[in-house]
């Protein structure tokens, strides 16, 4: 689907590129959005915020969140889906990365399954900043992270 996702401070706007119109305005309920990622299916969106919330949207349903998760102690800096495996992760200023099993079913009558799997620790906090960014490997179940401590870590045992 030719959609463009634009995050403002509190909302996410979804634009249809072919029709050149705004299709949807997603109400996150967050004070400050820091990152977002679109599921490989294109029907789901995850948003991270500086007020410790991880917000999951089902784009086929309402413009309000399907699920809101608060697992971190500090602000979220990066969220993302794995392109091939049913994995999702969130990186935070507390220096940790939470990995979730996030199964999206092809049956539209079944809700997505979100299960916490593992908490990865490896970055130390420097001046209130912890893990700044994370990214999944494109084909392997590996996760790369970058922290304010100047280190880059590769986590292979997810």
N, C-alpha and C positions, 0 to 999 in steps of 0.2 A: 504494500500500500504506500502510495507516495505522500507520507505525512512528514511534517516538520514539527518538532517539539521545542517550544521555547519556554524556558523557566524564568519567571519573574521572582520577586522576593517571596511571595506567598502562594502563587498560582502557577499552573503549567497550562500553556495554551497550545492547542493542537491545530495545525493548519493543513489543509489539503492543497498540495502543490499544483495539481492539474486544474482544479476548480478555482484556485486562488482565493479561498475563503477560510475563515476560522470555523472549524468543525465543532470544537469542544473546549471548554474552559474547566480544568480540573481544580477542585478546591482541596488543597492539601491539608489544611488545618495546622500547618507549620508556620513558625515566625520567620524563618529564613532558610530557603532551599539552598543546599550546597552542591548537590550532584543528582544526576538522574541517569537511568539506563533503560533501554527498551528490550524486552524479551525477544529472542530470535523469532518467535512466532509472529511478533508484531501486535499482539492483542493485549499485552500486559506491560505495565510500566512500574518501575520502582524508583522512589525518590528518597534521598537522604537529606537531613536538615541539621542545622546547627543546634537545635533544641533536642538532640538525641533521638529523634524519631526516624524510623524506617517505614515508609508508607508505600503500600502496594495498591496499584490501580488495575482494575479489569476494565479495559477500554470499551468492551461491549456492553458493560453495565452502566451504572450511574457515574456522575462526575464527582462523586465523593469516594473516599478510599474504601477498598475492599477490606484491607487489614492494615492496622497500625501496630508496629512492633517497637518496643523500647527495651533493648538489651544492653546498650552501652551506657557508660557512666559520664562520658563527655560528648562533645559535638562530633557528628559524622562528617567525614571529609570525602569519602568515595564509596559508591555502591556499584554493583555490576552483576550481570548474569554471565554464566559460561556459555559460549556459543554452541557447544555440542552436548554437554552433560547437564543434568537437571540440578545445577548448583547456582547459588547466589551468595554474594558476600558483601559485607559492609566494614569499612575501615574507619577508625575513630581516633580522636585526640587522646584517648586513654591508652593508646599504644597497642590496642588489640584489634584483631580482625575476626568477625563472627562469620562462620560459614554455615549456610542453610541448604538443606535439600528442598528444592522448589520445583515440584512436579506440576506441570501444566498439562491437563488432559485434552485430547482432541474432542472428547464428548463435551458439548457445551453445557450439559446439565450437571456436570461434576465441577465442584469448586477446586481451585488450585490447592495443592498440599504444600505447606511450609513447615519444615521441621528443623530445629537447630541441630547442627551436626558437631561442630567443633569450634573452640575458641583458640585462635592462633596468637601467640605473644612472641615478641622478638624486638620490638622497637621501644626505646626509652623515651620519656617525655622531656622535651627541651623547651623551656619558656612557655609552657602550656600547650605545646603542639606535640602530637604523637605520630601516628601513621597518617601520612598526607595523601597517599594514593595507592591504589591496588589495581591489578589487571590479571585476568585469567589468560593462560596459554591458549592459543586457538584450537589445538587438537588434544592436548593432554590435560588431565585433571590437576594442573599445577597452578599456583597463584604467586604472582610477583607483588612485592610491596615496597614502597619507598617511605622513609620516615624522616622526621625533622632532625634525628640524630645523625643524618648523613649516610645511612646505610640502606642498601637494597637487599631484600631477602627473597629467596625462592623457597616456597613450601611445596613439597612433593607428596606428602602423605596426608591427603585430604580424606 
